Amino acid sequence: MDASTRFDTQIVGALPVISEFCGDLRLSEIIDEVVPWEGEIPLGTLVEVLVMNRLLEPKALFRIGEWADDAGITDYFNLTAEQLNDDCLGRALERIADHRRRMRTRR
């Protein structure tokens, strides 16, 4: 390694554990199968971001994108902070609420 090599470190905390748990539950997969969505980002991914936020550092819907960027979640999902704006996340929550009964019966 020469002197010009530079490394950036990011503390991700429990992110890998939560991601694995969501995968075991098939959370995003089930949501994407059951709930119709026309958004740029898959609805299941948005829900996983919100779950991670609730478990890692609960915040109001405002500025989740900034939090996700700081927490390494935008890199993990290959997203930008701007994509996780409050309007997009609010629409996602409304859509989930509209289809909650169908999601509960799906496993």
C-alpha positions as CSV (number, residue, x, y, z in Angstrom):
1,M,0.0,0.0,0.0
2,D,1.4,3.4,-0.9
3,A,0.9,6.7,0.8
4,S,-1.8,7.8,-1.6
5,T,-4.2,4.9,-0.6
6,R,-7.0,6.2,1.4
7,F,-9.8,4.4,3.2
8,D,-13.1,5.7,4.4
9,T,-14.7,3.9,7.3
10,Q,-18.4,4.0,8.2
11,I,-20.0,2.7,11.4
12,V,-23.0,0.6,10.3
13,G,-24.0,-0.7,13.8
14,A,-26.7,-3.3,13.6
15,L,-27.5,-2.7,10.0
16,P,-26.3,-6.1,8.8
17,V,-28.2,-7.9,11.5
18,I,-31.5,-6.0,10.7
19,S,-31.0,-6.6,7.0
20,E,-30.5,-10.3,7.5
21,F,-33.6,-10.5,9.7
22,C,-35.7,-8.6,7.0
23,G,-34.4,-11.1,4.5
24,D,-35.4,-14.0,6.7
25,L,-38.9,-12.6,7.0
26,R,-39.0,-12.0,3.2
27,L,-40.3,-8.5,4.1
28,S,-39.5,-6.6,0.9
29,E,-40.2,-9.6,-1.3
30,I,-43.7,-10.1,0.2
31,I,-44.5,-6.3,0.0
32,D,-43.3,-6.1,-3.6
33,E,-45.5,-9.1,-4.5
34,V,-48.6,-8.0,-2.7
35,V,-48.7,-4.2,-2.9
36,P,-49.0,-2.5,-6.3
37,W,-46.4,0.4,-6.5
38,E,-45.3,2.6,-9.3
39,G,-42.4,4.4,-7.5
40,E,-38.8,4.7,-8.6
41,I,-37.6,2.7,-5.6
42,P,-39.2,-0.7,-4.9
43,L,-41.8,-0.4,-2.1
44,G,-40.2,-3.3,-0.1
45,T,-36.9,-1.4,-0.1
46,L,-38.5,1.7,1.3
47,V,-40.2,-0.3,4.0
48,E,-36.9,-1.9,5.0
49,V,-35.3,1.6,5.2
50,L,-38.1,2.7,7.5
51,V,-37.8,-0.4,9.6
52,M,-34.1,0.2,9.9
53,N,-34.7,3.7,11.0
54,R,-37.2,2.7,13.6
55,L,-34.8,0.1,15.1
56,L,-31.5,2.0,14.7
57,E,-32.4,5.6,15.4
58,P,-36.1,6.5,15.3
59,K,-36.6,9.9,13.7
60,A,-39.6,11.7,12.3
61,L,-40.3,11.2,8.6
62,F,-38.5,14.5,8.0
63,R,-34.9,14.1,6.8
64,I,-34.8,10.3,6.8
65,G,-32.6,10.5,3.7
66,E,-29.9,12.5,5.5
67,W,-30.0,9.9,8.4
68,A,-29.8,7.0,5.9
69,D,-26.8,8.6,4.2
70,D,-25.0,9.1,7.5
71,A,-25.9,5.5,8.6
72,G,-24.6,3.9,5.4
73,I,-28.0,2.8,4.4
74,T,-28.0,4.7,1.1
75,D,-24.8,3.0,0.1
76,Y,-26.2,-0.4,1.2
77,F,-29.3,0.0,-1.0
78,N,-27.5,2.0,-3.7
79,L,-29.8,5.0,-3.2
80,T,-29.3,8.7,-2.6
81,A,-30.5,10.7,0.3
82,E,-32.7,12.8,-2.1
83,Q,-34.6,9.6,-3.2
84,L,-35.6,9.0,0.4
85,N,-37.5,12.2,0.8
86,D,-40.5,12.6,3.1
87,D,-43.0,12.7,0.2
88,C,-41.8,9.4,-1.2
89,L,-41.8,7.7,2.2
90,G,-45.2,9.2,3.1
91,R,-46.7,7.8,-0.1
92,A,-45.1,4.4,0.7
93,L,-46.6,4.4,4.2
94,E,-50.1,5.3,2.8
95,R,-49.8,2.4,0.3
96,I,-48.8,-0.1,2.9
97,A,-51.7,1.0,5.1
98,D,-54.1,0.5,2.2
99,H,-53.0,-3.1,1.8
100,R,-52.2,-4.2,5.4
101,R,-54.7,-7.0,5.5
102,R,-53.4,-8.7,2.4
103,M,-49.8,-8.4,3.7
104,R,-50.7,-10.0,7.1
105,T,-52.1,-13.1,5.4
106,R,-49.1,-13.6,3.2
107,R,-46.0,-15.6,4.3
